Amino acid sequence: MTQKTMRTETLQEMLAQGEPVTVLDVRPADERAEWAIPGSLYVNAYDALKANDPDALAGVNLPDGRPVVTVCGAGVTSLIAADQLRARGWQAMSLAGGMKAWSLAWNIAEAPLPDGPAQVVQVRRTGKGCLSYLIGSGDEAAVIDAALDPEVYLTLARQRGWRIIRVLDTHVHADHLSRGRKLAELSGAAFYLPATDRISYPVTAVRDDDTLPIGTAQIKALHTPGHTPESTSYLLNGQALFTGDTLFLAGVGRPDLEANPEEARQRAHRLYHSLQSVLALPPETLIFPGHTSEPIAFDGRAVVDSLAAIRERVQLLHVTEDTFVASLLERIPPTPPNHQRIVELNEAGVLPEGDPTGLEAGANRCAVS
């Protein structure tokens, strides 16, 4: 029997290995614009496919000799597309679960660091834009902002001869479920969160200037409130700053989630001052953000840049405090879907039963540029 579907894990592996495959996106144009699989082709045929038009894909030009994986939102309409392509002689399969399932796809990049006692592996949830980090020194490791199944981090650490001893979150996340507590339980590591009264479970509180050793490396906590009141960045050996949702490569964090308008304004002022503290670091400091607003290619290139380069790129870093606050509040993007439920679960430190992809579906919306 001809295989009709492909699992996310299989497509992820093919893309990671550079195997020949054509990904054909058949979603409506507005869904495609929000998030897509890197390198995928697009055809605006969703309505025709839903109507079972046998000629819906008649004008599509595809590379010869490659298997085709069709993609829609949940893996239903893409089955129709795959059936039509097979009828035309293509080796075509539908991505099981569609972009909803793809939200858990991931890849990694070894991140460049100056000479020193630590290595950084950027673990990229390419289907969602979440960036997490595995930091190793000697035989010890820490994880920052775990957003994937804990086994991903445990396996990556084992492959490098590291034992995870610390798990940290930069803040209480609103766009994805934190896997930090579960990873800490499975690894035997301590779980750290910035000091806050929002959490209803035992956790090790991190405060400004706290220093946590990892092997011969040092992670220093820098309280950078604004995106949330507790938001904290982590400075590795004075060389690399893991900023969570405070500073991105092309924007800054939004201050409005779980806040009323006046609270959002106050947070925007605090974010301005937090960013001034970050900008006081050496210009060569490497900035590792907690998210990206673009699909992450399977190219092994870390999402990172120097503080100097980001300062040049982000116009909001060059204005007065009042202008910063006014501009930031005018540019707030739509709120992430289901963010209130995600916050509730993260505050309780629990994961929902069953498949979490429906709850986390949708692109990252934490940045304001």
Steps between C-alpha positions, in 0.01 A plus 500: 500500500631846408592706804259792522636696796836602647564571866653830614803315636571344161478827308708672768774237459493526119541878514773474764694252284449700181312217329314591180136578580248757378264644760186642339292733716131511399361716782316829454735790430446669838601185687806460281601860570502442876724191509639250250743210472841630385559440129143397428319583177155654499192464287179693569271203445334455838146591396520291183630201695225536760250500213662181364587669173703233313701774328590685823871424452507480122730800461749409771862458390703272727865390485536161332618194688419619850232374737236762576356569845179704495418721798187671631388618842397169654584236237157459340497710183860398435380139470287607204802676350718192544234278339484729196878505463524122525236473229738705282790266573674679787626328813289718728411483869312728737666633815307329779345759728602787270654820636339426835726196537793682339499748788708246695763455227851606599860526392824610662797725438834503677525864604826691452669618819837659563761271651390395845382214719144474365322372189150601391252292302203700373194275489254655256132415491481583132125446480434759772800734519597407857874503573640307794858436603713213624818637657782261587828537688712204602250223563222727626223681316213743541187550289334837452132532395425135422213497248521143367459151638759454776645198323631732226727678749593183687608332176697801377678522837582126506644520150745765623588335828312759707279458804224760537526648849306825457184589307404868474212699357538869418138575598151355516429435133173587327545353152622149577490247779818490704652153517749624760346346810454161332857507366631578847307208647628254239860619513523550875595862439393804699234716331548877517253780432539873557362595841124553471179436692329370185618140546298248702759219524846464660779654295842651562464878472761694301571860591699777338877434509463136610777288349459133410805287413490247217827305492759777486255747341284756677143609427405835653138612536411851384148611592356656182130564569262639242370215290388357833579633849730206577680478163868422549788464255795267558858608431744219421863575590447867418489403130147392410162624621190280483227763489176299493231739370676821605716565191487334159725532197259744335268618776412510868251321721134590525389632842124437486433130559300437819494877562242776483585814297655687794703195605619461141613864499689453827662185367605685184683756717670218691596331174664821381722506809573128474616551143725785608667259742546246221641768268761581764658157447804474269393544134646161406266321742310228312121522531309172500123575495221275621302516177513588135215623282619310193499125426843358582675326214680168542830676429693464825539877529427630846249782545741740672666835446722745682350767721663762277329364188162483672538853628553620144206297369230576759377859470315482833837482679589853385202702623411675824307322772171672421534432128595138572190444714263669255645320198505162674137521608393606149664196340367218719424194282194277548511295819617138474213250477411331830756711688290523816468121528870454428589752771273320748670168430848649520417672828382164635800317355289233331464371147158413356410140436518383140619690195602860581527619139148642482565716803833627364399538136590822323807710439701673768377853574723619783712749301431864413719644226 
